[in-house]
Amino acid sequence: MSYLDVPRLTFTGFFQADVSTINNGTGYYDNDAFKPEFQQLGFDGSWNPEGTAIFRLVECTVTGARLGDRDITDRAQDPVIGMALENADDRVFGKLVDLDPQQQMVSQIWGMRLRLTDGVERALFAGDYAPAAFINLWRRQQRGVQGDQTLAAVYQSVLRNVVWQGRSPSKVLEALQRASEQDALSINMNVYGFGRNPAIPRYTMGRVAGVIGPYRAGEPKHFVLGRQIVAQQIFDSSAPLAAKNGVFTFQCKVHADRKTVTADFGNCLRIVDADGALVDVGPLVLAVSKVPVDSVLTSVAADQVAVLGNVSYRDAYWYKSTAGVQEFDYSADPWSVAHIGERPLLLLSPQPDNAYKVLVQESLGGLYVRADEYVYRLEPDATGEVALHVTSFGAPLETEIALSANVGAMGGGGGPPPPPNVTIPDIATPDSGVSYPDSIKSGPDGKAVLKVKAGRFDPPKPRGYIAGQLYGIGYQLAQQPAQTISNFWNFITVFVYSPTRPAPQPTWLADIQPILLQYGNLYPIMSKHLVRLGDYDSVVAHLDILRLAFALPIGDPNHMPVTRDLSDGDRALILTWMATRGADGLPLKGQPPSPAALEAVRPQPAAAVPPVAVDLAPELRRGKTGVITEYLARRQMKGKP
């Protein structure tokens, strides 16, 4: 079960993502080349240098629900309408975490806890949001400020450790609690209209429309095991990240027992501006092809499809009350009852002469493979296990999955041009950083487990001043139709940590300052307002709180560092230094290394790439728009369309 099952509730409101913009550029990671002016607002397009990294929901209320076969939009129907979905009131907000300056397209929410309250009970339910990265990024907004505000994406995860408490007469909540398993709930959030201009009232805030439904043990947590409608994404300078025919990828679920299809249009239809009004493109219908489909369609005749119903996106309250999730009942159509499990779903636009334009269609052959989690952090020599699911028209499929290197949009400078004499490191080198088989097989249940083994870098920092290395793993069915459209975002990102140099008695100058100074440079909110991370005396003065933060588990919102890209070995090194005291009762400061010793240990990247010039205003370079624009420029240099 998932958020596409019943019962479910819809919430709408705002989110805040107070991200820092200093850590987006690779060149800023070089301690020797860093300058204080890099931390200034407006320097080379920096728009939020002192970002706190918090992610939180703001003014989110329940605006709709589905119980049984009926939609609920009024409090008189069920008191769940109007309840508030709020952040935890007994801990700090969650954090939005970019994995790496050269992989900014998997921003993850960590440490967020959500609760539902009716204003009387503190929390009718509360649960921990399982860390998840966004997916299905595209240029959804048609008007307004250019740049990241026009982009939209989806976060899908689960609320774990859900605790139900208090009393409520809500039948929706009662049914939701009964339907869920493993103390978990499925949650999906469409995010759009992010305000990154400091001059507007919504600065660092965007809009969210989400759905919460039941979760069943064994189901994927980050996508629906159902029917996958895959759109062709446009990668060119005239319309980067747009979707062909103006409709993007979405997912559906066929409920054979209820003879209904639930479709999620929440992130696939274009919006006019940041307020979220949907672009009116005329009537849209969801249908089932009556004929087998082995190619990408452009049009169909009326007698070639069974229409399931009209998409109600033009109704005034539709998106707010449903977040784009709609039910289609096919029980009255015997042909659909008999064949919906073996023929593709189509989203159509009615045309003259009894025909339809095909805007987007289900994956060819109904074939689909997807990694549930797709962002992995691996310590040296560790093995990560990636769960993949294969389906054919939503049913489990036993088959072979091919695996190969695929870095997607990773790489490049990640933001503003690097300082003079600072190189942009290459990614995915050396090859020995990760190992995995060329293929694996799914079982009768459609599930496969990919084991990815991390290597141990020698020298320890293949990217020089940036610790660790990035790798990408692509996956597809070993045999699939020739015209198959793949989702560009469906690949696995693996970050392999650099090994930590052994130091039984670490000292500040030799071992700790290079690590903490970098974080002080990249997160000025810390050094300017709490503790100067590059200064021994300041760190020692705040030793107790820093020791607590570095010792917290990675899922805690107070975990340090906030980026969560510090290895277990480096954190252990820092904690060892804090606990090892000298004759003065303080952590060891040590002696400044000689210039020759500094030069000997200064890390140098094994490979570097030249900067790529992008035609963007400086403020647009620091964000997803800059990453994609640079990616397109690299593609063009390689002669790719």
C-alpha positions in Angstrom: 0.0 0.0 0.0 1.1 3.6 -0.5 -0.1 7.1 -0.7 -2.1 6.1 -3.8 -4.2 3.7 -1.7 -7.1 4.6 0.6 -7.5 6.0 3.0 -5.3 9.0 2.3 -5.2 12.7 3.2 -4.0 15.7 1.2 -2.1 18.7 2.7 -1.0 21.9 1.1 1.1 24.9 2.3 4.7 26.0 2.1 8.1 24.6 2.8 11.3 26.4 3.7 14.7 25.3 2.4 17.3 27.7 3.9 20.3 26.3 2.0 23.8 27.8 2.0 25.3 28.8 -1.3 28.9 28.8 -0.4 29.3 25.0 -0.6 28.0 24.8 -4.2 31.3 25.6 -5.9 34.1 23.1 -6.0 36.8 25.8 -5.8 35.6 27.0 -2.5 36.7 23.7 -0.9 40.4 24.6 -1.3 41.4 26.0 2.1 44.5 27.6 0.7 42.6 29.5 -2.0 39.7 30.5 0.1 39.1 34.2 0.8 36.7 35.9 3.2 34.9 37.7 0.4 33.6 34.4 -0.8 31.2 34.4 2.1 29.6 37.8 1.3 26.1 38.1 0.0 26.1 38.9 -3.7 29.7 37.9 -4.3 29.8 36.1 -7.7 26.0 35.5 -7.4 25.9 34.2 -3.8 22.3 34.7 -2.7 22.2 33.0 0.7 25.7 32.5 2.1 24.6 32.2 5.7 22.0 29.6 5.1 21.1 27.4 8.1 20.3 24.3 5.9 16.9 23.8 7.7 14.0 22.2 5.9 10.6 22.6 7.4 6.9 22.7 6.5 5.1 26.0 7.0 1.3 26.6 7.3 0.5 23.2 6.0 -3.1 22.0 6.6 -5.2 19.1 5.5 -7.2 20.2 2.5 -8.7 16.9 1.3 -9.0 13.2 2.0 -10.2 10.0 0.4 -12.1 7.4 2.4 -13.5 4.3 0.6 -15.0 5.5 -2.7 -15.6 9.1 -1.8 -13.6 12.3 -1.7 -13.8 14.5 1.5 -13.2 18.2 1.1 -15.3 19.7 4.0 -14.8 19.5 7.8 -18.5 18.6 8.1 -17.7 15.4 6.3 -14.7 14.6 8.5 -12.8 16.7 11.1 -9.5 15.8 9.6 -10.0 18.7 7.1 -8.3 21.8 8.4 -5.9 19.9 10.8 -2.3 21.1 10.7 0.7 19.1 9.6 3.5 20.6 11.6 7.1 20.0 12.4 8.1 18.5 15.7 7.7 20.7 18.7 10.4 18.9 20.8 13.4 19.1 18.5 14.9 21.3 15.9 13.8 21.4 12.3 15.1 18.9 9.7 17.9 19.7 7.3 18.2 19.8 3.5 21.5 18.2 2.6 23.3 18.2 -0.8 25.5 15.2 -1.2 28.4 17.0 -2.9 29.2 20.1 -4.9 29.5 17.9 -8.0 26.2 16.1 -7.3 23.6 18.7 -6.3 20.7 16.8 -7.9 19.8 14.6 -5.0 19.2 17.0 -2.2 18.0 15.0 0.8 15.8 15.7 3.8 17.4 14.5 7.0 16.2 14.6 10.6 12.6 15.8 9.9 9.8 14.8 12.2 6.2 15.6 11.4 3.0 15.6 13.5 -0.7 16.1 12.8 -2.5 18.2 15.3 -6.1 19.4 15.6 -5.1 22.3 17.9 -6.3 20.3 21.0 -4.2 17.2 20.9 -0.5 17.9 20.5 -0.1 15.2 18.0 -2.7 12.8 16.7 0.1 11.1 15.0 3.8 11.8 14.7 6.6 10.1 12.7 10.2 10.5 11.5 10.7 11.2 7.8 13.0 8.6 6.4 15.8 10.4 4.6 15.0 10.8 0.9 16.3 12.7 -2.1 14.1 14.5 -4.6 13.5 13.0 -8.0 11.8 13.9 -11.3 13.1 17.5 -11.5 11.7 19.4 -14.4 10.9 22.9 -15.6 7.3 23.1 -14.5 6.6 26.8 -14.1 6.0 28.8 -17.2 6.2 32.4 -16.0 8.0 34.4 -13.3 11.5 34.6 -12.1 13.8 32.4 -14.2 16.1 29.9 -12.6 15.4 27.5 -9.8 11.9 29.0 -9.1 10.7 27.5 -12.3 11.8 24.0 -11.3 9.7 21.4 -9.5 10.3 17.9 -8.1 9.0 15.2 -5.9 9.9 13.8 -2.5 8.5 10.4 -1.7 9.3 8.5 1.5 7.8 7.1 4.6 7.1 8.4 8.1 8.8 5.8 10.4 8.2 5.1 14.1 4.7 6.6 13.8 3.0 7.1 17.2 -0.7 7.5 17.3 -2.1 9.3 20.4 -4.9 11.4 21.6 -8.6 11.1 20.5 -10.2 12.3 17.3 -13.6 11.5 15.8 -12.0 11.4 12.4 -13.0 8.3 10.4 -10.1 9.0 8.0 -7.5 8.9 10.7 -9.1 5.8 12.3 -9.0 4.0 8.9 -5.5 5.2 8.1 -4.2 3.8 11.4 -5.8 0.4 10.7 -4.5 0.2 7.2 -0.8 0.9 7.9 1.8 -1.6 8.9 5.2 -1.5 10.7 4.3 1.8 12.4 4.8 3.6 9.1 2.9 5.9 6.7 3.6 6.6 3.0 4.2 10.3 2.2 4.6 12.1 -1.1 5.4 15.8 -1.5 5.3 17.9 -4.7 7.6 21.0 -4.3 7.6 24.0 -6.6 7.8 27.8 -6.7 10.9 28.1 -4.6 11.7 31.7 -3.8 15.5 32.3 -3.9 15.4 36.1 -4.5 16.3 37.9 -1.2 14.0 40.8 -2.3 10.7 38.8 -2.2 8.6 37.9 0.9 8.9 34.2 0.1 12.7 34.2 0.3 13.9 30.6 0.9 10.3 29.3 0.8 8.3 27.4 -1.8 5.0 25.7 -2.1 4.2 22.0 -1.3 1.2 19.8 -2.1 1.4 16.4 -0.6 -0.4 13.2 0.2 -0.2 10.8 3.2 -1.4 7.2 2.9 -0.9 3.8 4.4 2.3 1.8 4.1 2.6 -2.0 3.8 5.7 -4.0 4.8 7.9 -5.0 1.9 6.7 -2.3 -0.5 9.2 0.3 -1.9 9.5 3.4 0.2 10.5 5.9 -2.5 8.2 5.0 -5.4 5.0 3.2 -6.0 5.1 -0.4 -7.2 2.5 0.3 -10.0 2.2 1.6 -13.5 4.9 4.0 -14.6 4.2 6.7 -17.2 7.5 7.9 -18.5 7.9 11.2 -20.4 10.7 12.3 -22.7 12.7 15.1 -21.0 14.1 17.8 -23.2 17.8 18.6 -22.8 18.6 21.6 -24.9 19.5 25.3 -24.2 16.1 26.5 -25.5 14.1 24.5 -23.0 16.3 22.7 -20.5 14.4 20.2 -18.3 11.2 20.7 -20.1 8.9 17.8 -21.0 7.8 16.8 -24.5 4.1 17.7 -25.0 4.2 19.7 -21.7 3.4 16.6 -19.6 6.0 15.0 -17.3 6.5 11.6 -15.8 4.0 10.3 -13.3 2.9 7.0 -11.6 -0.4 5.2 -11.3 -1.7 2.2 -9.4 -4.4 -0.3 -10.6 -6.5 -1.7 -7.8 -7.9 -4.8 -9.4 -10.0 -5.6 -6.3 -11.8 -2.2 -6.5 -11.5 -1.9 -10.3 -10.1 1.6 -10.1 -6.9 3.3 -11.3 -5.3 5.9 -9.0 -3.2 8.4 -10.9 -0.8 11.0 -9.5 -0.7 14.1 -11.7 0.7 16.2 -8.9 4.1 16.9 -10.6 3.4 16.2 -14.3 1.2 19.2 -15.3 2.6 22.6 -16.0 1.9 25.6 -13.7 1.5 29.2 -14.7 3.5 30.8 -11.9 4.8 30.2 -8.4 1.2 30.3 -7.0 0.7 27.0 -8.7 -2.3 27.6 -11.0 -2.3 24.9 -13.6 -1.9 25.7 -17.3 -5.2 25.1 -19.1 -4.4 22.9 -22.1 -8.0 21.8 -22.7 -9.5 18.4 -21.9 -7.3 15.6 -20.8 -8.3 11.9 -20.5 -6.7 8.9 -19.1 -7.2 5.8 -21.2 -6.1 2.2 -21.8 -4.8 1.2 -25.2 -7.0 -1.5 -26.8 -4.1 -2.6 -29.0 -0.6 -3.8 -28.1 1.9 -1.0 -28.2 5.6 -1.6 -29.1 6.6 2.0 -30.0 6.3 5.6 -28.9 2.8 6.9 -30.0 1.9 10.3 -31.3 -1.8 9.7 -31.9 -4.6 7.1 -31.6 -8.1 6.7 -33.0 -11.0 6.7 -30.6 -11.8 3.1 -31.3 -8.2 2.1 -30.2 -8.6 3.2 -26.6 -10.9 2.6 -23.6 -11.3 6.0 -21.9 -11.2 5.7 -18.1 -12.3 9.3 -17.6 -11.4 13.0 -17.7 -8.7 14.5 -15.7 -10.3 17.0 -13.4 -7.4 19.4 -13.3 -9.5 22.4 -14.5 -11.8 22.2 -11.5 -11.1 25.2 -9.2 -10.4 23.3 -6.0 -9.0 20.1 -7.5 -5.3 20.5 -7.0 -5.6 21.9 -3.5 -7.9 19.1 -2.3 -6.1 16.2 -4.1 -2.5 17.3 -4.7 -3.2 15.9 -8.2 -4.2 12.4 -7.2 -7.4 11.2 -8.9 -9.4 8.0 -9.0 -10.8 6.4 -12.2 -13.5 3.7 -11.9 -13.5 1.2 -14.7 -15.8 -1.4 -13.2 -18.6 -0.6 -15.7 -16.3 -1.4 -18.7 -15.9 -5.2 -19.2 -13.1 -4.8 -21.7 -11.0 -2.7 -19.2 -11.7 -5.2 -16.4 -10.4 -8.0 -18.6 -7.4 -6.2 -20.2 -6.1 -3.4 -18.1 -3.5 -5.6 -16.6 -1.9 -6.2 -20.0 -2.3 -3.0 -22.0 -0.6 0.4 -21.5 -2.1 3.5 -19.9 -2.2 6.7 -22.0 -2.7 10.4 -21.2 -4.6 11.9 -24.2 -5.7 15.2 -25.6 -9.0 15.0 -27.6 -8.5 16.1 -31.3 -11.0 16.6 -34.2 -12.1 13.7 -36.3 -12.5 11.3 -33.5 -8.9 11.1 -32.6 -6.5 11.7 -29.7 -3.1 13.1 -29.3 -0.9 11.0 -27.1 0.8 13.3 -24.6 2.6 10.6 -22.6 2.3 6.8 -22.3 3.2 4.0 -20.0 6.7 2.5 -20.4 6.9 0.2 -23.5 5.7 -3.3 -22.7 4.8 -2.0 -19.3 8.4 -2.8 -18.4 10.0 -0.9 -15.6 13.0 -1.2 -13.3 13.7 1.2 -10.4 16.1 1.4 -7.5 14.1 2.2 -4.3 16.9 4.2 -2.7 19.3 5.8 -5.1 21.8 7.7 -2.9 24.5 5.8 -1.0 27.3 6.9 1.2 29.9 4.1 1.6 32.9 3.9 3.9 36.2 2.5 2.5 35.9 -1.3 1.9 32.2 -1.3 2.8 29.4 -2.9 0.8 26.1 -1.2 0.1 23.0 -3.1 -0.9 20.7 -1.5 -3.4 17.1 -2.9 -3.7 15.7 -2.8 -7.3 12.2 -3.7 -8.4 11.2 -4.9 -11.8 7.6 -4.9 -13.0 5.6 -5.5 -16.2 2.3 -3.5 -16.1 2.7 -3.3 -12.4 3.2 -7.0 -11.8 6.5 -8.5 -10.5 8.8 -9.7 -13.3 11.7 -12.2 -13.1 14.4 -11.0 -15.5 17.9 -9.7 -16.0 19.0 -6.2 -15.1 22.1 -4.7 -16.9 24.4 -2.4 -14.9 26.9 0.2 -16.2 28.6 3.4 -15.3 26.2 6.5 -15.5 27.0 9.8 -13.9 23.9 11.7 -15.1 24.4 15.4 -14.6 27.2 14.9 -12.0 30.6 16.6 -12.4 31.7 20.0 -13.4 32.4 23.0 -11.2 29.0 22.9 -9.5 28.6 26.6 -9.2 30.6 29.8 -9.8 34.0 29.6 -11.6 36.8 28.4 -9.4 39.4 30.8 -8.0 42.5 31.3 -10.1 44.9 28.3 -10.1 42.2 26.0 -8.6 41.3 23.1 -10.8 37.9 21.4 -11.1 38.4 17.7 -10.1 37.2 14.9 -12.2 34.7 12.4 -10.8 34.4 8.6 -11.0 38.1 8.1 -10.9 39.9 5.9 -10.1 37.8 3.0 -11.5 38.7 0.9 -8.4 36.6 3.2 -6.2 33.6 1.0 -6.6 32.9 -2.5 -8.0 29.7 -4.2 -8.9 28.6 -6.9 -11.3 27.6 -6.3 -15.0 24.2 -7.7 -14.4 21.9 -9.2 -11.7 18.6 -11.1 -11.9 15.3 -10.3 -10.2 13.4 -13.1 -8.5 9.8 -14.2 -9.0 8.8 -11.3 -6.7 10.5 -8.9 -9.1 13.1 -7.9 -6.5 16.9 -7.9 -6.9 19.7 -6.8 -4.6 22.7 -5.1 -6.1 25.8 -5.3 -4.0 28.2 -2.3 -4.5 31.7 -2.6 -3.0 33.6 0.5 -2.1 37.4 0.6 -2.6 40.1 2.3 -0.5 41.7 5.2 -2.2 45.5 5.5 -2.4 46.3 8.4 -2.4 43.3 9.0 -0.1 41.8 12.0 -1.8 41.5 11.5 -5.6 39.8 14.9 -5.8 42.5 16.7 -3.9 40.8 19.3 -1.6 37.4 17.6 -1.7 37.3 14.4 0.3 35.7 11.3 -1.2 34.7 10.5 -4.7 31.4 10.2 -6.7 30.3 7.4 -8.9 27.1 6.7 -10.8 25.6 3.4 -11.7 23.0 3.1 -14.4 20.5 0.3 -14.7 18.1 -1.0 -17.3 16.5 -4.3 -18.3 18.9 -6.4 -20.3 16.2 -6.8 -23.0 13.8 -4.0 -23.6 12.0 -2.4 -26.6 14.2 -0.4 -28.9 12.2 2.8 -28.4 12.1 2.6 -24.6 12.2 6.1 -23.0 14.2 6.0 -19.8 13.8 8.4 -16.9 17.0 10.5 -16.9 17.0 10.7 -13.1 16.8 6.9 -12.6 20.4 6.1 -11.7 22.3 5.3 -8.5 24.7 7.8 -6.9 27.5 6.4 -4.8 29.7 8.6 -2.6 32.8 6.8 -1.4 34.6 8.4 1.6 38.3 8.9 1.7 40.2 6.8 4.2 41.3 8.6 7.4 45.1 8.9 8.1 45.8 7.0 11.3 46.7 9.3 14.2 46.8 7.7 17.7 47.3 11.2 19.2 45.8 13.7 16.7 46.7 17.3 17.1 44.9 20.4 16.0 47.4 21.8 13.6 48.3 18.5 11.9 45.0 16.7 11.8 41.9 18.6 12.9 42.2 22.2 11.7 42.2 21.3 7.9 38.9 19.5 8.4 37.1 22.1 10.6 38.5 25.1 8.7 36.9 23.8 5.5 33.5 23.6 7.2 34.0 27.0 8.7 34.7 28.4 5.3 31.7 26.6 3.6 29.1 27.3 6.4 29.7 30.9 7.6 26.5 30.7 9.7 28.6 28.5 12.1 31.8 30.5 12.2 30.1 33.9 12.3 27.5 33.3 14.9 28.5 30.3 17.0 32.1 29.0 16.9 35.0 29.9 14.6 35.7 26.4 13.4 39.2 27.3 12.0 40.4 28.7 15.4 41.8 26.5 18.1 40.8 28.7 21.0 37.2 29.1 19.8 36.7 25.4 19.2 38.1 24.6 22.6 35.8 27.1 24.3 32.8 25.3 22.7 34.2 21.8 23.1 31.3 20.3 25.0 28.6 21.2 22.5 30.8 20.3 19.5 31.6 16.9 21.0 27.9 16.2 21.5 27.1 17.3 17.9 29.9 15.2 16.3 28.8 12.1 18.4 25.2 12.2 17.3 23.9 9.7 14.8 23.8 10.8 11.2 19.9 10.9 11.2 19.8 13.4 14.1 19.0 17.0 12.9 21.7 18.3 15.3 24.3 16.0 13.8 27.5 17.7 12.7 28.6 18.5 10.1 25.3 19.5 8.6 26.3 18.2 5.1 26.7 14.7 6.5 29.6 14.2 4.1 32.3 13.6 6.8 33.4 10.0 7.1 33.1 7.9 10.2 36.9 7.9 10.4 37.1 11.6 10.3 34.4 12.0 13.0 36.2 9.4 15.1 39.5 11.3 14.6 37.8 14.6 15.8 36.3 12.9 18.9 39.6 11.2 19.7 41.3 14.6 19.6 38.7 16.1 21.8 39.2 13.4 24.4 43.0 13.4 24.3 44.3 16.0 26.6 47.8 17.5 27.1 49.5 18.7 30.3 47.4 21.8 30.2 44.2 19.7 30.3 43.3 20.8 26.8 43.2 18.9 23.5 46.6 18.8 21.8 47.4 21.8 19.6 50.7 20.4 18.2 53.3 22.3 16.3 52.8 24.0 12.9 54.1 21.8 10.1 57.0 23.0 8.1 56.4 24.4 4.6 58.0 21.3 3.1 55.9 19.0 5.2 52.8 20.9 4.2 53.6 20.6 0.6 54.3 16.8 1.0 50.8 16.1 2.4 48.9 18.6 0.3 46.4 16.5 -1.7 46.5 16.9 -5.5 43.7 15.6 -7.7 44.6 12.6 -9.8 42.6 14.1 -12.7 41.1 17.5 -13.5 38.7 18.9 -16.0 38.7 22.4 -17.6 36.0 24.9 -16.5 33.0 25.1 -18.8 31.7 28.6 -19.5 27.9 29.0 -19.0 25.8 31.8 -20.2 24.0 32.6 -17.0 23.7 35.5 -14.6 26.0 34.9 -11.6 23.1 34.4 -9.2 21.7 31.6 -11.4 24.9 29.6 -11.3 24.5 28.6 -7.7 21.7 26.1 -7.8 20.0 23.4 -9.9 19.7 25.8 -13.0 23.5 26.3 -13.0 24.2 22.6 -12.7 21.9 21.7 -15.6 23.2 24.5 -17.8 26.8 23.4 -17.2 25.8 19.8 -17.9 24.2 20.9 -21.3 27.4 22.8 -22.1 29.5 19.7 -21.4 27.2 17.6 -23.6 27.5 20.0 -26.5 31.3 20.0 -26.2 31.2 16.2 -26.6 29.0 16.5 -29.6 25.8 15.1 -28.0 22.4 16.5 -29.0 
